[in-house]
Amino acid sequence: MAEIKIPTINRVIISGRLTRDPELRYTPNGKAVCNLSLAFNRRYKDASGQWQDDTTYITVVCWMKTAELVNRYLHRGSPVLVEGRLESRSWETEAGQKRTVIEIRADRLDFLERPANSEVDIDE
Amino acid sequence: MPELKLANLNRTFLIGRLTKDPEIRSTTNGTPVANFTIAINRRYRSQTGEIKEETTYVGIVAWQKLAELCRQYLAKGRAVLVEGKLQNRNWETEDGQKRSTLEVRADRIEFLDRETRSEGAATAAEPAEAGAVPEAYPEAIADNGKSDDDLPF
């Protein structure tokens, strides 16, 4: 029998709302990049049976055409569905401390609000 | 027409290798919790055409029975499939600064290799393609989700 191989999977699907307007920037070689700050809520019952809200915040990074569309159509409060992969990024602070953040690198966004023609479906 | 409701979705699927042995603790009321980090490798072709590799590190947290099984079966270098949801974890540094990071709260973990691998960090840094394990024989374990919502995590 042939050997089994471990597949590569890094997939996230998440919905939420933008906590602020998107920020569009361009890299030195002209590629559009847009960072979104997304919040999503989860309700759960705590040990005493009371409903609690828990909010998670995450940064979503989109590139190229998606970045431009996001910048054009989304604003603070817009609901969006994001599909992509997790990426971690590390850097050193001025004080020499190492910091790491995890972001979603989006490869598909679905705008969850009308007007029509608002759906974006792009695979780079 | 009925009113539409926003889709509510938070699902993550990851395959990676443990960078260290899992840390197992108990909460004050005795609930077991396991924490570990997995390294996920990705190969891509750069603009100049060369094949490059990047590694993403993601923290995983598992509760209850799932945490017990992690203690029993997982160790540094092991390959796992993790299914779960993204959540923030907040903490304070020693000098009182607030910090927050993202982690995956596992609902299901599937063990993708059997033997404990002792190659350690070197193994964890290998691309998944190169880490093919001949005797791979998946064992699935799942958090039955019953107590899922009782926990403030």
Interface residues (C-beta under 8 A of the other chain):
Chain A: E3 I4 K5 I6 P7 T8 I9 N10 R11 V12 I13 I14 S15 F40 R42 Y44 K45 D46 A47 Q52 D54 T55 T56 Y57 I58 P79 L81 R85 L86 E87 S88 T100 V101 I102 L112
Chain B: L6 A7 N8 L9 N10 R11 T12 F13 L14 I15 I40 N41 R42 E54 T56 Y57 V58 A79 L81 K85 L86 Q87 N88 S100 T101 L102 L112 D113 A128 E129 G131 A132 V133 P134 A136 D148 D149 D150 L151 P152
